[in-house]
Amino acid sequence: MSARSTILVVDDDEAVRIVTSEMLKRMSVDVHCVASGAEALQALDSGDFDAVLLDIGMPVMSGVEVYDRIRLHLPEQKVVFMTGFSEEEITDLDNRNTWILSKPFSMQNLSEVVGAVLP
């Protein structure tokens, strides 16, 4: 993983954004956090991110809706879904060619997924 990688964290829960951001910073990753799908799309329009950590269960625009919009405009963008849902509830995500990080996740879980996404 490159020390200069930048990740966009998208989660409506401020605590999750803060903790995830701190973990990523310990991994020498630059982090930009937003609280909604609309903010994520705006950030992606104006910035260059190596990966997006995207919460599935957000109000107004779900993570799946955000993902679908990302794919239309940035088909090569690496996306990791973050979710507190059970595996049964997210089985339809398997065909979306993305990674899934189950909440709550440890530093080791996050490091493994980020390491796979940012070789």
C-alpha positions as CSV (number, residue, x, y, z in Angstrom):
1,M,0.0,0.0,0.0
2,S,1.3,3.4,-1.0
3,A,2.0,5.9,1.9
4,R,0.4,8.6,-0.3
5,S,-2.9,6.8,-0.8
6,T,-6.1,8.8,-0.2
7,I,-9.3,7.3,0.9
8,L,-12.8,8.8,1.0
9,V,-14.8,7.6,4.0
10,V,-18.6,7.9,3.6
11,D,-20.8,7.3,6.7
12,D,-23.7,9.1,8.3
13,D,-22.5,8.1,11.7
14,E,-19.9,10.7,13.0
15,A,-18.3,8.2,15.4
16,V,-17.7,5.7,12.6
17,R,-16.1,8.4,10.5
18,I,-13.8,9.5,13.3
19,V,-12.7,6.1,14.3
20,T,-12.2,4.9,10.8
21,S,-10.3,8.1,9.9
22,E,-8.0,7.6,12.9
23,M,-7.3,4.0,12.0
24,L,-6.5,4.9,8.4
25,K,-4.2,7.7,9.5
26,R,-2.3,5.2,11.6
27,M,-1.8,3.2,8.4
28,S,-0.3,6.3,6.7
29,V,-3.3,6.9,4.5
30,D,-4.7,10.4,3.8
31,V,-8.4,10.5,4.7
32,H,-11.3,12.7,3.6
33,C,-14.6,12.1,5.4
34,V,-18.2,13.0,4.4
35,A,-21.6,12.2,6.0
36,S,-23.8,11.6,3.0
37,G,-24.1,10.1,-0.5
38,A,-24.5,13.6,-2.0
39,E,-21.3,14.8,-0.3
40,A,-19.5,11.7,-1.5
41,L,-20.4,12.3,-5.1
42,Q,-19.4,15.9,-4.8
43,A,-16.1,15.0,-3.3
44,L,-15.5,12.4,-6.0
45,D,-16.2,15.1,-8.7
46,S,-13.6,17.4,-7.2
47,G,-11.0,15.0,-5.9
48,D,-8.9,12.0,-6.8
49,F,-9.3,9.1,-4.3
50,D,-7.5,5.7,-4.4
51,A,-10.5,4.1,-2.7
52,V,-13.9,4.8,-1.2
53,L,-15.1,3.2,2.1
54,L,-18.9,3.5,1.7
55,D,-21.5,2.8,4.3
56,I,-24.5,0.9,2.9
57,G,-27.2,2.0,5.3
58,M,-27.5,5.8,5.0
59,P,-30.6,7.9,4.9
60,V,-31.7,9.8,1.7
61,M,-29.3,8.0,-0.6
62,S,-28.1,4.5,0.3
63,G,-24.6,3.3,-0.2
64,V,-25.8,1.0,-3.0
65,E,-27.3,4.0,-4.8
66,V,-24.1,5.9,-4.3
67,Y,-22.1,2.9,-5.6
68,D,-24.3,2.7,-8.7
69,R,-23.7,6.4,-9.5
70,I,-20.0,6.0,-8.9
71,R,-19.9,3.2,-11.4
72,L,-21.6,5.4,-14.1
73,H,-19.0,8.2,-13.8
74,L,-15.9,6.5,-12.4
75,P,-16.2,2.8,-13.4
76,E,-12.6,2.0,-12.2
77,Q,-13.1,3.6,-8.7
78,K,-12.3,1.1,-6.0
79,V,-15.1,0.8,-3.5
80,V,-15.4,-1.0,-0.1
81,F,-18.8,-1.3,1.4
82,M,-19.0,-0.9,5.2
83,T,-22.0,-2.5,6.8
84,G,-23.5,-3.6,10.0
85,F,-26.0,-5.8,8.2
86,S,-25.8,-9.6,8.4
87,E,-24.4,-11.6,5.5
88,E,-27.9,-12.7,4.5
89,E,-28.9,-9.1,4.1
90,I,-26.0,-8.3,1.8
91,T,-25.9,-11.3,-0.5
92,D,-27.1,-9.2,-3.4
93,L,-23.9,-7.1,-3.2
94,D,-21.7,-10.1,-4.1
95,N,-22.2,-9.5,-7.8
96,R,-21.1,-5.8,-7.6
97,N,-17.4,-6.7,-7.7
98,T,-16.4,-4.9,-4.5
99,W,-15.1,-5.6,-1.1
100,I,-17.3,-5.7,2.1
101,L,-16.1,-4.7,5.5
102,S,-18.4,-5.8,8.3
103,K,-19.0,-3.3,11.2
104,P,-17.7,-3.2,13.8
105,F,-14.3,-3.9,12.4
106,S,-10.9,-4.0,14.0
107,M,-7.7,-2.3,12.9
108,Q,-6.6,-5.6,11.5
109,N,-9.8,-6.1,9.5
110,L,-9.5,-2.6,8.0
111,S,-5.8,-3.1,7.3
112,E,-6.4,-6.4,5.5
113,V,-9.1,-4.9,3.3
114,V,-7.2,-1.7,2.5
115,G,-4.1,-3.8,1.8
116,A,-6.1,-5.8,-0.7
117,V,-7.7,-2.7,-2.3
118,L,-4.4,-0.7,-2.4
119,P,-1.7,-3.2,-3.3
